[in-house]
């Protein structure tokens, strides 16, 4: 066991070294660095390949093992209400800080930026009806082949409720899905060893494409955005976590340190989704709460994206010399509450959503989206980190409100007395040696 933990430790040291090397290559040889982009894209695609089967197995096992459907509905309803409230708070904070900073007034729109903005806006708008209909997959298996998180969530919930209704006769299927989940997590553990290569390619390409000049000219909005995200996580989420669950934000973020490193190196919060599911279960939150809250949060609880959308909208309007009035800001805020839902945790989705929001409210500002393209990748780092932190906090809060969390276990895990390692990703989902019916462990919620 010790050897396996040591190898995992070396893996994340290698990721740090790869990030530093990628930055160096990006500055020293920008042309070469840009050509390394497929390395980062390939690694993120490998992780995304595993998300649908992991979500399906986790939710089916969690929902199928709970004997009362009302409990699942209560968890999902509570999570959605919380997500809506926190997204609104994040959007409002973004508006306040954006108005205080008043960035963008010294920038000028070039023809290249205008074309970039038009490109991002093309096909970016999506109506609420289209979004809701898009949750329904074309076939029962197309959700897996197309990699749509919400479609996978719908199919998994239907399968979980069906197995729940089948009772004892559905247990062989649950056992089979438990074995599939163990296989999926083992594949994920293998993929993680490619993380240093992916981190090197992703960071090198970003630095090579952007350079120092773009960062200097756009430093105000970028630094302001990072500070705003930090305040939201440590002040707003930290206070809520302490008041509701009695848990400190710093121990929780320290517990998720490796996941934050993975997100920072790939600029995608989706790269850490499978590990967040495993770590929240290890922390002491029940499987049904984790299985419902985490995947749903990745589409509906995008706090970092919400802050970005409002601050970037104000930035573009100022840079275009056509600032938004208070009424327009409120109207845009209401629109962004809806538009931010379903925005994927992958780089570029926030930019497309921003373009869609401006196109629907102030079409003359869409060209200005090109001004922010140069630093969007760096801002997406903060978006992804904030989104991830928000979903981790949400899982603990929903678990506390529904009494589906073992508080003693939480204290032990965050204190380091029950450490998490890569072996947990595999063995925590395996049948217990003395489990006579072979069903996965921790099916029944942990009560306090």
C-alpha positions in Angstrom: 0.0 0.0 0.0 2.8 2.4 0.9 4.4 1.9 -2.5 1.2 2.8 -4.3 0.9 6.0 -2.3 4.5 6.9 -3.1 3.9 6.4 -6.8 0.8 8.7 -6.7 2.8 11.3 -4.8 5.4 11.2 -7.6 2.7 11.6 -10.2 1.5 14.9 -8.9 5.0 16.2 -8.4 5.5 15.4 -12.1 2.4 17.4 -12.9 3.8 20.4 -11.1 7.1 20.0 -12.9 5.3 19.7 -16.2 3.4 22.9 -15.6 6.6 24.8 -14.9 8.3 23.3 -17.9 5.3 24.1 -20.1 5.4 27.8 -19.1 9.2 28.0 -19.8 8.7 26.4 -23.3 5.8 28.8 -24.0 7.9 31.8 -23.4 11.2 30.5 -24.9 9.7 29.0 -28.1 6.1 30.1 -28.7 5.9 28.6 -32.1 6.9 25.1 -30.9 4.7 25.5 -27.8 1.5 26.1 -29.8 2.1 22.9 -31.7 2.0 21.0 -28.3 -1.7 21.9 -27.8 -3.0 18.4 -28.9 -1.2 16.9 -25.9 -3.5 18.8 -23.5 -6.6 18.4 -25.7 -6.0 14.6 -25.8 -5.7 14.2 -22.1 -8.8 16.2 -21.4 -10.6 14.1 -24.0 -9.5 10.9 -22.2 -11.0 12.2 -19.0 -14.2 13.3 -20.7 -14.5 9.8 -22.2 -14.8 8.4 -18.6 -17.3 11.0 -17.3 -20.6 9.5 -18.7 -19.9 5.9 -17.4 -18.8 7.1 -14.0 -21.9 9.3 -13.6 -24.2 6.5 -14.8 -22.7 3.9 -12.4 -22.6 6.3 -9.4 -26.2 7.5 -9.8 -27.7 4.1 -10.6 -26.0 2.5 -7.6 -26.9 5.4 -5.3 -30.6 5.8 -6.4 -31.2 2.1 -7.0 -30.1 1.2 -3.5 -32.4 3.8 -1.8 -35.8 2.2 -1.1 -37.8 5.5 -1.1 -37.9 7.5 -4.3 -39.0 10.6 -2.3 -35.6 10.8 -0.7 -33.9 11.1 -4.1 -36.4 13.8 -5.2 -35.8 15.8 -2.0 -32.0 15.7 -2.5 -32.3 16.8 -6.1 -34.9 19.5 -5.4 -32.8 21.0 -2.5 -29.7 21.0 -4.7 -31.4 22.8 -7.6 -32.8 25.5 -5.3 -29.3 26.0 -3.7 -27.7 26.1 -7.2 -30.1 28.8 -8.3 -29.6 31.0 -5.3 -25.8 30.8 -5.3 -25.6 31.5 -9.1 -27.7 34.6 -8.5 -25.3 35.7 -5.7 -22.3 35.1 -7.9 -23.8 37.1 -10.8 -24.6 40.0 -8.4 -21.0 40.0 -7.0 -19.7 40.0 -10.5 -21.8 43.1 -11.3 -20.8 45.0 -8.2 -17.0 44.4 -8.7 -17.2 45.0 -12.4 -18.8 48.4 -11.8 -16.2 49.3 -9.1 -13.2 48.3 -11.3 -14.6 50.0 -14.5 -12.1 48.1 -16.7 -11.8 48.2 -20.5 -12.0 52.0 -21.1 -8.5 52.2 -22.4 -8.7 49.4 -24.9 -9.5 49.7 -28.6 -11.2 47.2 -30.9 -9.1 46.0 -33.8 -10.4 44.3 -36.9 -8.8 41.0 -35.7 -10.7 41.3 -32.4 -13.9 42.1 -34.2 -13.7 39.0 -36.3 -12.8 36.9 -33.2 -15.9 38.2 -31.5 -18.2 37.4 -34.4 -16.8 33.9 -34.6 -17.5 33.2 -30.9 -21.1 34.6 -31.3 -22.0 32.5 -34.3 -24.3 29.7 -33.1 -23.8 30.7 -29.4 -27.4 31.5 -28.6 -29.7 28.7 -27.4 -33.3 29.2 -26.2 -34.5 27.8 -22.9 -36.8 25.3 -24.8 -33.9 24.1 -26.9 -31.8 23.6 -23.7 -34.6 21.6 -22.0 -35.2 19.4 -25.0 -31.5 18.8 -25.3 -31.6 17.0 -22.0 -33.5 14.2 -23.7 -31.1 11.9 -25.6 -32.0 10.6 -29.1 -31.7 7.0 -27.9 -31.0 5.3 -24.5 -27.3 4.9 -25.3 -26.6 8.1 -27.3 -26.1 10.0 -24.0 -22.9 7.9 -23.5 -21.7 8.2 -27.1 -22.3 12.0 -27.3 -20.8 12.7 -23.8 -23.7 14.9 -22.6 -23.7 15.1 -18.8 -27.3 16.1 -18.4 -28.5 13.4 -20.8 -26.5 10.8 -18.9 -27.9 12.1 -15.6 -31.5 11.6 -17.0 -30.9 8.1 -18.2 -29.1 7.1 -14.9 -32.0 8.5 -12.8 -34.5 6.6 -14.9 -32.5 3.4 -14.6 -32.0 3.9 -10.8 -35.7 4.5 -10.2 -36.5 1.4 -12.3 -34.1 -0.8 -10.3 -35.5 0.7 -7.1 -39.0 -0.4 -8.2 -37.8 -3.9 -9.0 -36.7 -4.5 -5.5 -34.8 -7.7 -4.8 -35.1 -8.8 -8.5 -33.0 -5.8 -9.5 -30.1 -6.6 -7.2 -28.2 -8.8 -9.8 -28.2 -5.7 -12.1 -26.9 -3.5 -9.3 -24.1 -6.0 -8.7 -23.2 -6.0 -12.3 -23.1 -2.2 -12.4 -21.0 -2.3 -9.3 -18.4 -4.4 -11.1 -18.6 -2.0 -14.2 -18.0 0.9 -11.9 -14.9 -0.8 -10.4 -13.6 -1.4 -14.0 -14.3 2.3 -15.0 -12.4 3.6 -12.0 -9.5 1.3 -12.7 -9.3 2.7 -16.3 -9.4 6.2 -14.8 -6.5 5.4 -12.5 -4.5 4.3 -15.6 -5.4 7.5 -17.5 -4.2 9.7 -14.7 -0.6 8.7 -15.4 -0.9 10.7 -18.6 -1.6 13.9 -16.6 2.0 15.3 -16.7 2.1 15.1 -20.5 -1.4 16.7 -20.8 -0.5 19.5 -18.4 2.8 20.2 -20.2 1.0 20.5 -23.6 -1.9 22.6 -22.3 0.1 25.1 -20.4 2.8 25.5 -23.1 0.2 26.1 -25.8 -1.6 28.8 -23.8 1.6 30.7 -22.9 2.8 30.4 -26.5 -0.5 31.7 -28.0 -1.0 34.5 -25.5 2.4 35.9 -24.7 3.2 38.7 -22.2 1.8 41.7 -24.1 -1.9 40.6 -24.0 -1.6 39.8 -20.3 -0.2 43.3 -19.5 -2.9 45.1 -21.5 -5.7 43.1 -19.9 -4.3 42.7 -16.4 -7.0 44.8 -14.7 -9.9 42.7 -15.6 -8.0 39.4 -15.2 -6.6 40.2 -11.7 -9.9 41.7 -10.7 -11.7 38.5 -11.8 -9.2 36.3 -9.8 -9.7 38.4 -6.7 -13.5 38.3 -7.0 -13.5 34.5 -7.4 -11.2 34.2 -4.3 -13.5 36.4 -2.2 -16.5 34.4 -3.3 -14.9 31.1 -2.4 -13.2 32.1 0.9 -15.8 34.6 2.2 -19.2 33.6 0.8 -18.8 29.9 0.5 -16.5 29.7 3.5 -19.0 31.4 5.8 -21.9 29.3 4.5 -19.9 26.1 5.0 -18.9 27.0 8.5 -22.4 28.1 9.6 -24.3 25.2 8.1 -21.9 22.2 8.3 -19.4 23.4 10.9 -16.6 22.7 8.4 -13.7 25.1 7.5 -13.2 26.0 3.9 -9.4 25.7 4.1 -9.3 22.0 5.3 -11.8 21.1 2.6 -9.8 22.8 -0.2 -6.6 21.3 1.2 -8.2 17.8 1.0 -9.0 18.5 -2.7 -5.5 19.9 -3.4 -4.6 17.4 -6.1 -7.9 18.0 -7.9 -7.2 21.7 -8.0 -3.8 21.1 -9.4 -5.3 18.9 -12.1 -7.8 21.6 -13.0 -5.1 24.3 -13.0 -3.0 22.4 -15.4 -5.8 21.4 -17.8 -8.1 24.5 -17.3 -11.1 22.1 -17.2 -13.1 21.3 -14.1 -14.4 18.2 -15.8 -11.0 16.7 -15.6 -11.5 16.4 -11.8 -15.2 15.3 -11.8 -14.6 11.6 -11.3 -12.2 12.2 -8.5 -14.6 14.7 -6.8 -17.3 11.9 -6.7 -14.9 9.5 -5.1 -13.5 12.0 -2.7 -16.9 13.2 -1.5 -18.0 9.6 -0.8 -14.7 9.1 1.0 -15.3 12.2 3.0 -18.5 10.8 4.5 -21.3 12.1 2.2 -23.8 9.4 1.2 -23.6 7.9 -2.2 -27.1 9.1 -3.3 -26.3 12.7 -2.3 -22.9 12.6 -4.1 -24.3 10.9 -7.2 -27.1 13.5 -7.6 -25.4 16.7 -6.4 -22.0 16.5 -8.1 -23.1 15.7 -11.7 -26.1 18.2 -11.5 -23.8 20.8 -10.1 -21.4 20.6 -13.0 -24.3 21.9 -15.2 -26.3 24.0 -12.8 -23.8 25.3 -10.2 -21.3 27.3 -12.2 -20.4 30.1 -9.7 -17.1 31.0 -11.4 -18.8 31.1 -14.8 -21.5 33.4 -13.4 -19.0 35.9 -12.0 -17.1 35.8 -15.3 -20.2 36.4 -17.4 -21.2 39.6 -15.6 -17.7 41.0 -15.2 -16.8 40.3 -18.9 -20.1 41.8 -20.1 -19.3 45.1 -18.3 -15.7 45.0 -19.5 -16.7 44.6 -23.2 -19.3 47.4 -22.9 -16.8 49.8 -21.4 -14.2 48.9 -24.0 -16.7 49.5 -26.8 -17.5 52.9 -25.3 -21.1 51.9 -24.8 -21.5 51.1 -21.1 -24.6 49.2 -19.8 -27.2 51.1 -17.9 -28.4 49.8 -14.5 -31.6 48.5 -16.0 -29.6 46.7 -18.8 -27.3 45.2 -16.2 -30.2 43.8 -14.2 -31.8 42.4 -17.4 -28.6 40.8 -18.4 -28.2 39.3 -14.9 -31.6 37.6 -15.2 -30.7 36.3 -18.7 -27.3 35.0 -17.5 -28.9 33.1 -14.6 -30.6 30.9 -17.3 -27.8 31.1 -19.9 -25.1 29.9 -17.5 -27.0 26.7 -16.8 -25.7 23.8 -18.9 -22.5 25.7 -19.9 -19.9 22.9 -19.9 -16.9 22.9 -17.6 -14.6 22.9 -20.7 -12.5 25.8 -21.9 -14.4 28.1 -24.3 -17.9 27.4 -23.2 -18.0 30.6 -21.0 -16.9 32.7 -24.0 -19.6 31.3 -26.2 -22.2 31.9 -23.5 -21.0 35.5 -23.0 -21.3 36.1 -26.8 -24.8 34.6 -26.7 -25.9 36.8 -23.8 -24.6 40.0 -25.5 -26.1 39.0 -28.8 -29.6 38.7 -27.2 -29.4 42.0 -25.3 -26.9 44.3 -27.0 -26.0 42.9 -30.5 -23.7 45.9 -31.2 -21.4 44.7 -28.3 -20.8 41.2 -29.7 -17.8 42.3 -31.7 -16.1 43.3 -28.5 -16.0 39.7 -27.3 -12.8 39.5 -29.3 -11.1 41.8 -26.9 -11.2 39.1 -24.2 -10.3 36.1 -26.3 -6.6 36.6 -25.6 -7.0 36.1 -21.9 -10.0 33.9 -21.8 -7.9 30.8 -21.3 -6.3 32.3 -18.2 -9.6 33.5 -16.9 -11.0 30.0 -17.5 -8.6 28.7 -14.9 -10.3 30.8 -12.2 -13.7 29.8 -13.6 -13.0 26.1 -13.4 -11.4 26.3 -9.9 -14.3 28.3 -8.5 -16.9 26.0 -10.1 -15.1 23.0 -8.6 -14.9 24.6 -5.2 -18.6 25.5 -5.4 -19.6 22.0 -6.2 -17.5 20.5 -3.4 -19.1 22.9 -0.9 -22.6 22.3 -2.3 -22.2 18.5 -1.8 -21.2 18.9 1.9 -24.1 21.4 2.4 -26.8 19.3 0.8 -25.5 16.3 2.7 -25.8 18.2 5.9 -29.3 19.6 5.2 -30.6 16.1 4.3 -28.7 14.4 7.2 -26.9 12.2 4.7 -23.4 12.8 6.0 -21.2 11.3 8.7 -19.7 14.3 10.6 -17.3 12.2 12.6 -15.9 10.8 9.3 -15.6 14.3 7.8 -13.6 15.4 10.8 -11.3 12.4 10.6 -10.7 12.8 6.8 -10.1 16.5 6.9 -7.7 16.1 9.8 -5.7 13.5 7.8 -6.5 10.6 10.0 -8.3 8.7 7.2 -6.2 9.6 4.1 -7.4 9.2 0.5 -5.2 7.7 -2.2 -5.5 6.3 -5.7 -6.3 2.8 -4.2 -9.5 4.2 -2.8 -10.7 5.1 -6.3 -10.6 1.4 -7.2 -11.3 -0.6 -4.0 -13.9 1.7 -2.3 -16.2 0.7 -5.2 -15.5 -3.0 -5.0 -17.8 -5.6 -3.2 -16.8 -6.1 0.4 -15.2 -9.4 1.2 -17.9 -10.3 3.8 -20.8 -8.9 1.7 -23.0 -11.9 1.1 -25.1 -10.3 -1.6 -22.1 -8.7 -3.4 -23.7 -5.2 -3.6 -21.3 -2.2 -3.5 -20.4 -0.7 -0.1 -22.1 2.3 1.4 -25.3 1.9 -0.4 -27.4 3.0 2.5 -27.1 6.7 3.5 -24.9 7.5 6.5 -27.0 9.1 9.2 -25.9 11.5 11.8 
